[in-house]
Amino acid sequence: MPLHRTLALNGAVGFGIAALFVIALIETDPGGIGRLLVGPAGGALPIAMLWFFSGIVFGSAQFAAAVAFASRPEDAGRGGFPLRPQPILVPVRVRGHRRF
């Protein structure tokens, strides 16, 4: 799947999760935050901002998880990082000066 399509899909999932998060936050009203957001002084702007910024956070986390789980075990050994680091022997010249 192309990168822009993956990013858009994971962003949409993140904003959907953010909508559920904001609804759950308003419904459960922990510490009175739901009344503060829905109250007469709140309006729609704080709820929209909470949804937008939570959507950015959840979308980024969703994209990071998708990238982290993108590699498959059958891809091992075809480039990228090896599963087990192998030591590389490098010859080093030593000058003939001994100290005791």
C-alpha positions in Angstrom: 0.0 0.0 0.0 1.4 3.4 -0.9 2.6 5.7 2.0 0.0 8.4 1.5 -2.8 5.9 1.5 -1.5 4.2 4.7 -1.1 7.6 6.4 -4.6 8.7 5.4 -6.1 5.4 6.6 -4.3 5.4 9.9 -5.2 9.1 10.4 -8.9 8.3 9.8 -8.8 5.5 12.3 -7.0 7.8 14.8 -9.6 10.5 14.4 -12.4 7.9 14.8 -10.8 6.7 18.1 -10.4 10.3 19.1 -14.2 10.9 18.6 -14.9 7.8 20.8 -12.5 9.2 23.4 -14.1 12.6 23.5 -17.6 11.1 23.7 -16.5 8.8 26.5 -14.8 11.7 28.3 -18.0 13.8 28.1 -20.3 10.9 29.1 -18.2 9.7 32.1 -17.4 13.2 33.3 -14.2 12.5 35.3 -13.5 15.4 37.6 -16.2 17.5 36.0 -14.5 17.9 32.7 -17.6 16.8 30.8 -19.7 19.5 32.4 -17.0 22.0 31.8 -16.9 21.1 28.0 -20.7 21.0 27.5 -21.6 23.8 29.8 -22.9 27.2 28.6 -19.4 28.8 28.7 -17.8 26.0 26.7 -19.5 26.0 23.3 -18.3 23.8 20.5 -14.8 25.2 20.1 -13.2 23.3 23.1 -14.8 20.1 22.1 -13.6 20.5 18.5 -10.1 21.4 19.7 -10.0 18.4 22.0 -11.2 16.1 19.2 -8.7 17.6 16.7 -5.6 17.4 18.9 -6.6 13.9 20.3 -7.1 12.8 16.7 -3.6 13.9 15.8 -2.1 12.0 18.8 -4.2 8.9 18.2 -3.6 9.0 14.4 0.2 9.3 14.9 0.2 6.4 17.4 -1.8 4.3 14.9 0.6 5.1 12.1 3.6 4.4 14.3 2.1 1.0 15.3 1.4 0.2 11.6 5.0 1.0 10.7 6.4 -1.0 13.6 4.3 -4.1 12.7 4.9 -3.8 9.0 7.9 -6.2 8.8 7.1 -9.9 8.6 9.4 -12.8 9.6 9.7 -14.0 6.0 11.3 -10.7 5.1 14.3 -11.4 7.4 17.6 -11.5 5.5 16.4 -9.5 2.5 17.9 -6.2 3.6 17.1 -3.9 6.5 18.4 -4.8 9.9 19.6 -8.4 10.5 17.8 -10.3 13.2 21.1 -11.0 15.0 24.0 -8.6 14.7 27.1 -10.3 13.3 30.5 -9.1 14.4 32.8 -7.7 11.7 36.5 -8.3 12.0 38.5 -5.2 11.1 42.3 -5.5 10.7 44.2 -2.9 12.8 47.8 -2.0 12.3 49.8 -1.8 15.5 53.1 0.1 15.6 56.1 -1.6 17.2 56.3 0.3 20.4 56.0 -1.7 23.7 55.6 -0.3 27.2 56.1 -2.3 30.3 
